[in-house]
């Protein structure tokens, strides 16, 4: 099953551009159309694992943070 179908089945709203507009413009389009108290963005290329969404949203829901960003790499010890 493609990522878009999985996202739709999970209740996400999927926005698809007719042509590749790049991540910045695509994110701006999505944010302009979004509503809600908490908004999560993911790339369509599966760089980000959606199973991490609860840990990203938790600090916002608990009023500990206004914004959470997740890095794709781990810091060196």
Helices and strands as residue ranges (DSSP letters): H 3-9, H 22-33, G 50-52, H 53-61
